[in-house]
Amino acid sequence: MTQISWRLAEPADVSAINALTARSIRALHRDSYSDAIIDEAVLHAYGVDWQLVRDGTYFVAEIDGALAGAGGWSYRKTIAGAHGPEDPEADPLDPAADPARIRAFYVDPEFGRRGVGALLLRLSEDAAREAGFGRAELTSTLQAVPFYAASGYRPVRRFDLPLPSGSELQLELMEKDLDAPRQPER
Ligand SMILES: CC(C)(COP(=O)(O)OP(=O)(O)OC[C@H]1O[C@@H](n2cnc3c(N)ncnc32)[C@H](O)[C@@H]1OP(=O)(O)O)[C@@H](O)C(=O)NCCC(=O)NCCS
């Protein structure tokens, strides 16, 4: 069994995570999106949201000391996207009424299908539950829908994220009750 270690992401991790994000998207989205959409998504839609790092809600996973993946959650209203270190903080969600956001999951293609994503998702859900959230919501790329479905997320609706060129990135809104039975440990 692969030994995966994890810790909270730190500002010093951001450039390595951004590089991993681009690798992950380019390798894993080929079947779902055109090359042009992938190029644009890498430029405009993906990358680390500094807010998550500052909030202590973003995790990294390592295998044999190498960065294998990153992912996290948020108690803030931001739905998706990269946000810089100087961007203002988004307003917080209300755990009694709103779902927590599951955010920015990327696994290095070299370490795919070894349980890295599932571990990061479990950590994020546990932290959101501990913060009082009863539900979690996320916007999934088409490639990642089976991954989230395997952890109990239900598709809610498909929508298009407009990109600067005028083309669109198809995404799926998904949700899960956090008091549903926990997924088994690997
Ligand atoms: C989606 C992603 C994070 C999954 O990470 P991962 O570490 O490879 O996933 P895991 O190994 O933890 O998979 C757990 C389970 O999810 C399901 N799953 C994961 N990837 C799948 C795929 N491509 N097709 C079908 N099922 C899949 C399987 O049930 C898997 O269990 P199994 O391997 O025992 O069959 C990764 O593929 C990725 O980084 N994708 C590109 C970036 C992206 O789109 N991120 C989502 C942004 S919203």
The ligand as a Gaussian input file, in Angstrom:
#p B3LYP/6-31G(d) Opt

LIG

0 1
 C       -9.790000      13.985000      -9.754000
 C       -8.453000      13.675000      -9.098000
 C       -8.175000      14.735000      -8.009000
 C       -8.514000      12.272000      -8.466000
 O       -7.316000      12.029000      -7.715000
 P       -6.726000      10.541000      -7.465000
 O       -5.747000      10.653000      -6.367000
 O       -6.254000       9.952000      -8.746000
 O       -8.038000       9.746000      -6.990000
 P       -8.069000       8.488000      -5.982000
 O       -6.962000       7.549000      -6.286000
 O       -8.154000       8.973000      -4.585000
 O       -9.473000       7.846000      -6.405000
 C      -10.451000       7.430000      -5.463000
 C      -11.587000       6.762000      -6.216000
 O      -12.241000       7.734000      -7.064000
 C      -12.654000       7.090000      -8.280000
 N      -11.890000       7.665000      -9.413000
 C      -10.796000       8.478000      -9.355000
 N      -10.410000       8.845000     -10.604000
 C      -11.268000       8.240000     -11.452000
 C      -11.386000       8.212000     -12.870000
 N      -10.549000       8.898000     -13.661000
 N      -12.385000       7.464000     -13.428000
 C      -13.237000       6.763000     -12.654000
 N      -13.172000       6.753000     -11.287000
 C      -12.211000       7.478000     -10.711000
 C      -12.319000       5.606000      -8.128000
 O      -13.423000       4.983000      -7.524000
 C      -11.147000       5.657000      -7.166000
 O      -10.964000       4.456000      -6.454000
 P      -10.134000       3.241000      -7.159000
 O       -8.871000       3.811000      -7.727000
 O       -9.913000       2.297000      -6.014000
 O      -11.041000       2.696000      -8.230000
 C       -7.299000      13.685000     -10.151000
 O       -7.647000      12.827000     -11.220000
 C       -6.971000      15.053000     -10.734000
 O       -6.105000      15.760000     -10.201000
 N       -7.625000      15.458000     -11.833000
 C       -7.289000      16.681000     -12.586000
 C       -7.608000      17.937000     -11.836000
 C       -9.071000      18.050000     -11.565000
 O       -9.909000      17.968000     -12.452000
 N       -9.389000      18.279000     -10.293000
 C      -10.732000      18.486000      -9.868000
 C      -10.989000      19.942000      -9.846000
 S      -12.665000      20.185000      -9.353000

